[in-house]
Amino acid sequence: MNTVQTQSEKIVQLLSERTMARAHEILKEGVTAATLARAVASGKIQRLTRGLYQLPNAELDADSTLAEVSKQIPKGRICMSTALAYHGLTDQMPRQVWIAIGAKDWEPKLDFPSIRIVRFRKPYLEYGVERHMISGVAVPIYSVAKALADAFRNPKLVDRSVAIESLRSAITQRKASPSEIAQAAVDCGAWKVMRPYLEAMTHNG
C-alpha cells in the first residue's frame, strides 16, 4: 500500500514539474504501469492521448497543443503556418499543427491534436530551430526568419497572401531584421521569390 502511495506521489510530483509527461518518462521514475493506470482511473492524473499525461487542473497556455505534439513527435519541428502564428506574424490560425520531419523519417499518426506533416531534407530540417518553453516543454519551433523562408518557398502549403502578411508583420514588429530574413531566404532557397517583397517593404519603410 505504501509503495503504491509513494509511486502515486512520484507521478504527481513529476507532472507538477513538467506539466505533461510521456508514459515512459513516468515509468523511468520507478512507477509501475498498474499504478499509472490506477492514478488515471482515480482521477489523480489525466490522460491527454495515448501515452501522454498531465494533472487534471494543470495550467496550460494557448499553445499547449504544440507541447503535446512535441512530446509525441520529439524529432519534429513546428513549422509553416503554425510557426508563423506562434510568432504572432499572422492572425490566421491553422486548423492543424504543422510539423516538419526528415525526408526518410517514419510518419507519425496522432489521435490528438490534428497534425499536418511536411518533410524537409537536410539542411532545411535543422536550419533555424529554436526551443521555446511551452507548458513546461522545450518545443522546437523554426525561427521567424526560417518560418518566413519556408512560407515563401512552399506556396502550395502556405498561401502567398499569408506569407506576405507575415513578412510585413515581422518587419513592422521587428521580430527579425531584414538582413536576418534575407539570409534565411538565401540559405533556404526562397530568396528569388521573397526578394521583391522584402525590398519593397524595406525601401518603403
Contacts in CASP RR format, 6 or more apart in sequence:
PFRMAT RR
TARGET T0000
AUTHOR 0000-0000-0000
METHOD contacts of the structure
MODEL  1
MNTVQTQSEKIVQLLSERTMARAHEILKEGVTAATLARAVASGKIQRLTR
GLYQLPNAELDADSTLAEVSKQIPKGRICMSTALAYHGLTDQMPRQVWIA
IGAKDWEPKLDFPSIRIVRFRKPYLEYGVERHMISGVAVPIYSVAKALAD
AFRNPKLVDRSVAIESLRSAITQRKASPSEIAQAAVDCGAWKVMRPYLEA
MTHNG
4 35 0 8 1.000
4 38 0 8 1.000
7 30 0 8 1.000
7 31 0 8 1.000
7 32 0 8 1.000
7 35 0 8 1.000
8 35 0 8 1.000
8 38 0 8 1.000
8 39 0 8 1.000
8 44 0 8 1.000
10 26 0 8 1.000
10 29 0 8 1.000
10 30 0 8 1.000
10 31 0 8 1.000
11 26 0 8 1.000
11 29 0 8 1.000
11 31 0 8 1.000
11 35 0 8 1.000
11 36 0 8 1.000
11 39 0 8 1.000
11 44 0 8 1.000
11 45 0 8 1.000
11 53 0 8 1.000
12 44 0 8 1.000
12 45 0 8 1.000
12 55 0 8 1.000
14 21 0 8 1.000
14 25 0 8 1.000
14 26 0 8 1.000
14 29 0 8 1.000
15 21 0 8 1.000
15 45 0 8 1.000
15 53 0 8 1.000
15 54 0 8 1.000
15 55 0 8 1.000
15 58 0 8 1.000
16 55 0 8 1.000
18 25 0 8 1.000
18 136 0 8 1.000
18 137 0 8 1.000
19 54 0 8 1.000
19 55 0 8 1.000
19 58 0 8 1.000
19 59 0 8 1.000
19 60 0 8 1.000
19 67 0 8 1.000
19 135 0 8 1.000
19 136 0 8 1.000
19 137 0 8 1.000
20 48 0 8 1.000
20 52 0 8 1.000
20 53 0 8 1.000
20 54 0 8 1.000
20 58 0 8 1.000
20 67 0 8 1.000
20 68 0 8 1.000
20 71 0 8 1.000
20 135 0 8 1.000
20 136 0 8 1.000
20 137 0 8 1.000
21 52 0 8 1.000
21 53 0 8 1.000
21 54 0 8 1.000
21 71 0 8 1.000
22 51 0 8 1.000
22 52 0 8 1.000
22 53 0 8 1.000
22 71 0 8 1.000
22 72 0 8 1.000
23 33 0 8 1.000
23 36 0 8 1.000
23 51 0 8 1.000
23 52 0 8 1.000
23 53 0 8 1.000
26 36 0 8 1.000
26 53 0 8 1.000
27 33 0 8 1.000
27 36 0 8 1.000
36 45 0 8 1.000
36 53 0 8 1.000
39 45 0 8 1.000
40 46 0 8 1.000
40 47 0 8 1.000
40 53 0 8 1.000
43 56 0 8 1.000
44 56 0 8 1.000
45 53 0 8 1.000
45 54 0 8 1.000
45 55 0 8 1.000
45 56 0 8 1.000
46 53 0 8 1.000
46 54 0 8 1.000
46 55 0 8 1.000
46 56 0 8 1.000
46 58 0 8 1.000
47 53 0 8 1.000
48 54 0 8 1.000
48 68 0 8 1.000
48 112 0 8 1.000
49 68 0 8 1.000
49 72 0 8 1.000
49 110 0 8 1.000
49 111 0 8 1.000
49 112 0 8 1.000
50 111 0 8 1.000
52 68 0 8 1.000
52 71 0 8 1.000
52 72 0 8 1.000
54 60 0 8 1.000
58 135 0 8 1.000
60 67 0 8 1.000
60 135 0 8 1.000
61 134 0 8 1.000
61 135 0 8 1.000
63 86 0 8 1.000
63 134 0 8 1.000
63 135 0 8 1.000
63 139 0 8 1.000
64 134 0 8 1.000
64 135 0 8 1.000
65 97 0 8 1.000
65 113 0 8 1.000
66 78 0 8 1.000
66 82 0 8 1.000
66 86 0 8 1.000
66 97 0 8 1.000
66 134 0 8 1.000
66 139 0 8 1.000
66 141 0 8 1.000
67 134 0 8 1.000
67 135 0 8 1.000
67 136 0 8 1.000
67 137 0 8 1.000
67 139 0 8 1.000
68 112 0 8 1.000
68 113 0 8 1.000
69 78 0 8 1.000
69 97 0 8 1.000
69 99 0 8 1.000
69 110 0 8 1.000
69 113 0 8 1.000
69 115 0 8 1.000
70 76 0 8 1.000
70 78 0 8 1.000
70 134 0 8 1.000
70 137 0 8 1.000
70 138 0 8 1.000
70 139 0 8 1.000
70 140 0 8 1.000
71 137 0 8 1.000
72 108 0 8 1.000
72 110 0 8 1.000
73 99 0 8 1.000
73 101 0 8 1.000
73 108 0 8 1.000
73 110 0 8 1.000
73 115 0 8 1.000
75 101 0 8 1.000
75 102 0 8 1.000
75 105 0 8 1.000
76 99 0 8 1.000
76 100 0 8 1.000
76 101 0 8 1.000
76 140 0 8 1.000
77 99 0 8 1.000
77 100 0 8 1.000
77 101 0 8 1.000
77 120 0 8 1.000
77 125 0 8 1.000
77 129 0 8 1.000
77 140 0 8 1.000
77 141 0 8 1.000
77 142 0 8 1.000
78 86 0 8 1.000
78 97 0 8 1.000
78 98 0 8 1.000
78 99 0 8 1.000
78 100 0 8 1.000
78 139 0 8 1.000
78 140 0 8 1.000
78 141 0 8 1.000
78 142 0 8 1.000
79 98 0 8 1.000
79 99 0 8 1.000
79 100 0 8 1.000
79 118 0 8 1.000
79 120 0 8 1.000
79 141 0 8 1.000
79 142 0 8 1.000
79 147 0 8 1.000
79 150 0 8 1.000
80 94 0 8 1.000
80 98 0 8 1.000
80 100 0 8 1.000
80 116 0 8 1.000
80 118 0 8 1.000
80 147 0 8 1.000
80 150 0 8 1.000
80 151 0 8 1.000
80 154 0 8 1.000
80 157 0 8 1.000
80 158 0 8 1.000
81 90 0 8 1.000
81 92 0 8 1.000
81 94 0 8 1.000
81 98 0 8 1.000
81 151 0 8 1.000
81 158 0 8 1.000
81 162 0 8 1.000
82 94 0 8 1.000
82 96 0 8 1.000
82 97 0 8 1.000
82 98 0 8 1.000
82 99 0 8 1.000
83 98 0 8 1.000
83 141 0 8 1.000
83 142 0 8 1.000
83 146 0 8 1.000
83 147 0 8 1.000
83 150 0 8 1.000
84 90 0 8 1.000
84 147 0 8 1.000
84 148 0 8 1.000
84 151 0 8 1.000
84 158 0 8 1.000
84 162 0 8 1.000
84 166 0 8 1.000
85 92 0 8 1.000
85 93 0 8 1.000
85 94 0 8 1.000
86 132 0 8 1.000
86 141 0 8 1.000
87 141 0 8 1.000
87 144 0 8 1.000
87 147 0 8 1.000
87 170 0 8 1.000
87 175 0 8 1.000
88 169 0 8 1.000
88 173 0 8 1.000
88 175 0 8 1.000
89 144 0 8 1.000
89 147 0 8 1.000
89 148 0 8 1.000
89 165 0 8 1.000
89 166 0 8 1.000
89 167 0 8 1.000
89 169 0 8 1.000
89 170 0 8 1.000
89 173 0 8 1.000
89 175 0 8 1.000
90 162 0 8 1.000
90 165 0 8 1.000
90 166 0 8 1.000
90 169 0 8 1.000
92 162 0 8 1.000
94 116 0 8 1.000
95 114 0 8 1.000
96 113 0 8 1.000
96 114 0 8 1.000
96 115 0 8 1.000
96 116 0 8 1.000
97 113 0 8 1.000
97 114 0 8 1.000
97 115 0 8 1.000
97 116 0 8 1.000
98 115 0 8 1.000
98 116 0 8 1.000
98 118 0 8 1.000
98 157 0 8 1.000
99 115 0 8 1.000
99 116 0 8 1.000
99 117 0 8 1.000
99 118 0 8 1.000
100 117 0 8 1.000
100 118 0 8 1.000
100 119 0 8 1.000
100 120 0 8 1.000
100 125 0 8 1.000
100 142 0 8 1.000
101 107 0 8 1.000
101 108 0 8 1.000
101 117 0 8 1.000
101 118 0 8 1.000
101 119 0 8 1.000
101 120 0 8 1.000
101 125 0 8 1.000
102 119 0 8 1.000
102 120 0 8 1.000
102 121 0 8 1.000
102 122 0 8 1.000
102 125 0 8 1.000
103 119 0 8 1.000
103 120 0 8 1.000
103 121 0 8 1.000
103 122 0 8 1.000
103 125 0 8 1.000
105 119 0 8 1.000
107 117 0 8 1.000
108 115 0 8 1.000
108 117 0 8 1.000
118 154 0 8 1.000
118 157 0 8 1.000
123 187 0 8 1.000
124 150 0 8 1.000
124 188 0 8 1.000
127 142 0 8 1.000
127 146 0 8 1.000
127 184 0 8 1.000
127 187 0 8 1.000
127 188 0 8 1.000
128 142 0 8 1.000
128 143 0 8 1.000
128 145 0 8 1.000
128 146 0 8 1.000
128 184 0 8 1.000
129 140 0 8 1.000
129 141 0 8 1.000
129 142 0 8 1.000
129 143 0 8 1.000
129 146 0 8 1.000
130 140 0 8 1.000
130 141 0 8 1.000
130 142 0 8 1.000
130 143 0 8 1.000
131 138 0 8 1.000
131 139 0 8 1.000
131 140 0 8 1.000
131 141 0 8 1.000
132 138 0 8 1.000
132 139 0 8 1.000
132 141 0 8 1.000
133 139 0 8 1.000
142 150 0 8 1.000
143 176 0 8 1.000
143 184 0 8 1.000
144 170 0 8 1.000
144 175 0 8 1.000
144 176 0 8 1.000
144 180 0 8 1.000
144 181 0 8 1.000
145 170 0 8 1.000
145 176 0 8 1.000
145 180 0 8 1.000
145 181 0 8 1.000
145 183 0 8 1.000
145 184 0 8 1.000
145 185 0 8 1.000
146 184 0 8 1.000
146 188 0 8 1.000
147 166 0 8 1.000
148 163 0 8 1.000
148 166 0 8 1.000
148 167 0 8 1.000
148 170 0 8 1.000
148 176 0 8 1.000
148 181 0 8 1.000
148 184 0 8 1.000
148 185 0 8 1.000
148 190 0 8 1.000
148 194 0 8 1.000
149 181 0 8 1.000
149 184 0 8 1.000
149 185 0 8 1.000
149 187 0 8 1.000
149 188 0 8 1.000
149 189 0 8 1.000
149 190 0 8 1.000
149 194 0 8 1.000
150 158 0 8 1.000
150 188 0 8 1.000
150 190 0 8 1.000
151 158 0 8 1.000
151 162 0 8 1.000
151 163 0 8 1.000
151 166 0 8 1.000
152 158 0 8 1.000
152 160 0 8 1.000
152 163 0 8 1.000
152 167 0 8 1.000
152 185 0 8 1.000
152 190 0 8 1.000
152 193 0 8 1.000
152 194 0 8 1.000
152 197 0 8 1.000
153 188 0 8 1.000
153 189 0 8 1.000
153 190 0 8 1.000
153 193 0 8 1.000
155 163 0 8 1.000
155 193 0 8 1.000
164 197 0 8 1.000
167 181 0 8 1.000
167 194 0 8 1.000
167 197 0 8 1.000
167 198 0 8 1.000
167 201 0 8 1.000
168 201 0 8 1.000
169 175 0 8 1.000
170 176 0 8 1.000
170 181 0 8 1.000
171 178 0 8 1.000
171 181 0 8 1.000
171 201 0 8 1.000
171 202 0 8 1.000
178 198 0 8 1.000
178 202 0 8 1.000
181 194 0 8 1.000
181 198 0 8 1.000
182 191 0 8 1.000
182 194 0 8 1.000
182 195 0 8 1.000
182 198 0 8 1.000
184 190 0 8 1.000
185 191 0 8 1.000
185 194 0 8 1.000
185 195 0 8 1.000
185 198 0 8 1.000
END
